[in-house]
Amino acid sequence: MALIFSGQEIGTPTGANRLGKDMDGKRVVVSGSHEAIKDHSWRSIWQTAEAMYARGEFEEIENTRVVRVHTENCKAEGNA
């Protein structure tokens, strides 16, 4: 499922979070690890997050779905 980036990014101790929404308008946070950000582009991280999200690989925290992307996830999706 396509995820739409809202333009907001927040740095965290372990990487960065980018806020977006899915095609149904639900809030989604794509959390990229420092390693994934360093090794891959945000485009690759976002594409990986979309694939993970479509498979239901996310956490639901309150009303927000969080997809955590690491280098291994990007490699597994072929987005290296």
C-alpha positions as CSV (number, residue, x, y, z in Angstrom):
1,M,0.0,0.0,0.0
2,A,1.3,3.4,-0.9
3,L,2.3,5.7,2.0
4,I,2.2,9.4,1.6
5,F,5.0,11.5,3.3
6,S,3.7,14.6,5.1
7,G,7.0,16.5,5.1
8,Q,7.6,16.2,8.8
9,E,10.8,14.5,10.1
10,I,11.9,14.1,13.8
11,G,15.3,12.9,14.8
12,T,15.4,10.2,17.5
13,P,18.3,8.6,19.5
14,T,18.2,5.6,17.2
15,G,17.5,7.3,13.8
16,A,14.7,9.4,12.5
17,N,10.9,9.2,12.1
18,R,9.0,10.5,9.1
19,L,5.3,11.1,9.4
20,G,2.8,10.1,6.7
21,K,-0.5,8.5,6.1
22,D,-1.8,5.5,4.2
23,M,-4.3,5.6,1.4
24,D,-7.1,5.4,3.9
25,G,-5.9,8.5,5.8
26,K,-4.5,6.6,8.8
27,R,-1.4,8.2,10.5
28,V,1.8,6.2,9.8
29,V,5.3,6.8,11.1
30,V,8.2,5.4,9.2
31,S,11.1,4.9,11.6
32,G,14.5,4.6,9.9
33,S,17.5,3.4,11.9
34,H,20.7,5.4,11.8
35,E,22.3,2.5,10.0
36,A,19.5,2.3,7.4
37,I,19.7,6.1,6.8
38,K,23.5,5.9,6.4
39,D,23.5,2.8,4.2
40,H,20.4,3.5,2.1
41,S,18.4,6.5,0.8
42,W,15.2,7.6,2.4
43,R,13.6,6.5,-0.9
44,S,14.7,2.9,-0.2
45,I,13.6,3.1,3.4
46,W,10.2,4.4,2.4
47,Q,9.7,1.7,-0.3
48,T,10.7,-0.9,2.2
49,A,8.2,0.5,4.7
50,E,5.5,0.4,2.1
51,A,6.1,-3.3,1.5
52,M,6.3,-4.1,5.2
53,Y,3.1,-2.1,5.9
54,A,1.2,-4.0,3.1
55,R,2.2,-7.3,4.9
56,G,1.0,-5.9,8.2
57,E,4.5,-5.5,9.7
58,F,3.8,-2.5,11.9
59,E,3.0,-1.6,15.5
60,E,-0.1,0.2,16.4
61,I,0.5,2.9,19.1
62,E,-2.6,4.7,20.0
63,N,-4.0,5.9,16.6
64,T,-0.7,5.7,14.8
65,R,0.9,2.8,12.9
66,V,4.7,2.6,13.2
67,V,6.9,0.8,10.6
68,R,10.4,0.3,11.9
69,V,13.0,-0.1,9.0
70,H,16.5,-1.3,9.5
71,T,19.3,-2.1,7.0
72,E,18.4,-5.8,7.0
73,N,14.8,-4.9,6.0
74,C,16.0,-2.8,3.0
75,K,18.3,-5.6,1.9
76,A,15.6,-8.2,2.2
77,E,13.2,-6.1,0.0
78,G,16.0,-5.6,-2.6
79,N,16.1,-1.9,-1.9
80,A,19.8,-1.8,-1.1
